[in-house]
Amino acid sequence: MKDTPHTQTRRDQIIEAAFHLLGQKKDWSLSEAAERVGVSKTALYRHFSNRAGIEAAMEIHFRKALVRIVEGAGPDADSIRREAVALFRSENGYIAYLVNKVFNSPGYEYELFSFMQRHSPRTASLVHRMKSASPENREKIANLLFKSCVSVILAGINLDSMQGIQNELLDRIRDGFPFLAEPSTKRLAEIEQETVIDEGYIQEGGKIYTAIVSCIQKWGIHGTTIERIAEESGTAKSSLYFYHPTKESMLQELAETERENILALFERHVGSGRSFAEQLYIVMNVQKNYLLAKPDLIPVFNWIRYHQEERPQPVQDHGNVLDRIMRLFNWHELPGTGTDDDRFKAAAIIKWASILATSVVVNHRRAEINRDEIGTQLRGLFYSMLRGDKEIE
């Protein structure tokens, strides 16, 4: 995907240096970009007057790269996904750029898709196909597209220890789970009823949650800092710093609290699943219903997710939490010999289902879509997970 050194202009080199630095930290400087290219900061100014100019060029570069992937990949969705994953793995800055845009610029994904329709004939053809399809097939295509976009981000995070599991995920997106029996629509309806969460079961988040939500609304996820949270909550900075010396420590505590809440709900509901497939659907509905029952959590949850995407951890690193989760699931129904590697793959599938459900809720809450429509898409995504790409062939 990258130009060779012989065809790159100095401007191209600066843009690529910016992507590389972004993959290491979000607060990169012009001096660092100049140093990476091997020029003086004064020489860099001949091409860009400020960081905003570089960032605008990065957006153009990123969009053109996506168009090249879609137009140059093989004839099927699997080829496009794998080419996109290869791009993201080739340079951490690309995935960091996309995650930053999605979390910090509401509506960015729609704007990006609109750009793709205008500049990618294959994307425009897909949109035309959706418009002319029956409502049922239109929904299937939309679910495949949504599932693919979310999953490419997960598979594109460059962690050497996770690439085997990520590649397995790409296979499952393509092939589905033909070895798992598909629950009946009646059974899915029963699960939807069984996983309804009484809003009285959900405790209020407290003034720190409220302060984080308010900060995110004012300054965005990237601009939400410990200092601003302290000011918004009416808490002395010294007092907040006593309990949370860094933003990372606050994130860690919030993440652990929410993980414990979700785990408690899994322990309450997953056991009623008669198969691994049913349990995946329980996971998706529990995640959906928890977020809908506690809407103020969504900005906080996004704040946590954004920073976790910046510093992803392999599934294996969750230790006791992983053991606690996997005891709940019939993961031995998946092909394999029951090794730890198989268990990690099963855990990744469970996490995939959870993230898809979360993404549906976040996406629809932005568009103010009602609960019934969220539930309809969630069921469609579940079918898409089980059936793979063949569902719309």
Secondary structure, 3 states (H helix, E strand, C coil): CCCCCCCCCHHHHHHHHHHHHHCCCCCCCHHHHHHHHCCCHHHHHCCCCCHHHHHHHHHHHHHHHHHHHHHHCCCCHHHHHHHHHHHHHHCHHHHHHHHHHHHHCCCHHHHHHHHHHHHCHHHHHHHHHHHHCCHHHHHHHHHHHHHHHHHHHHHHCCCHHHHHHHHHHHHHHHHCCCCCCCCCHHHHHHHHHHCCCCHHHCCCCCHHHHHHHHHHHHHCCCCCCHHHHHHHHCCCHHHHHHHCCCHHHHHHHHHHHHHHHHHHHHHHHHHHCCCHHHHHHHHHHHHHHHHHHCCCHHHHHHHHHHHHHHCCCCHHHHHHHHHHHHCCCCHHHCCCCCCHHHHHHHHHHHHHHHHHHHHHHHHHHHCCCCHHHHHHHHHHHHHHHHHHHHHHC
